[in-house]
Amino acid sequence: MSKTGPGSPERSATADREIVISRTIDAPRELVFEAFTEVRHLSRWWGPEGFSTTTRSFEFRVGGEWDFVMHGPDGTDYQEWITWTEIVPPATIALLHGERRDDPNAFESVLAFESDGAATRIEMRTLFPTKELRDEAVEKYHAIEGGRQTLGNLAAYVTEIVRKGAEG
């Protein structure tokens, strides 16, 4: 019996601090995974609808960092920082995401990539340090809808690559 499955003490202890978003994308797992690993891809789809991204530095490896600015559709700039804590190609990426290195409010995300026939099911589990920070992310920053839009942008991006590849 799993100790971290649904209804387990560990799972219920973190449920109020967690956001889970998933999507099936009509593209091979290796391509969906690659879209997370190279800045030339990330800068084309990262973020909710209407956002763009400017990368300051990017090193995809455990302990590497991505220092970037997300530009909101209203002109607001959001300083962002990610460090990768685990990379298991093409199955898992774990990261710590905050406004800057040593951000006490940084949150952890684990992305799981599973083959589903010719498609890929991606699940993004985000765990915040406190329930209050999770609630603020949901209410003030619309984290659930933003996460869905971000995975939607990823889906549109990689399916376009697949379509172009099929053409030629």
Buried (B, 14 or more C-beta within 10 A) or exposed (E): EEEEEEEEEEBEEBBEBBBEBBBBBBBBBEBBBBBBBEBEBBBBBBBBEEBEBEBEEBEBEEEEBBBBEBBEEEEEEBEBBBBBBEBEEBEEBBBBBBEEEEBEEBBBBBBBBBBEEEBBBBBBBBBBEEEEBBBBBBEEEEBBEBBBBBBBBBBEBBBEBBEEEEEE
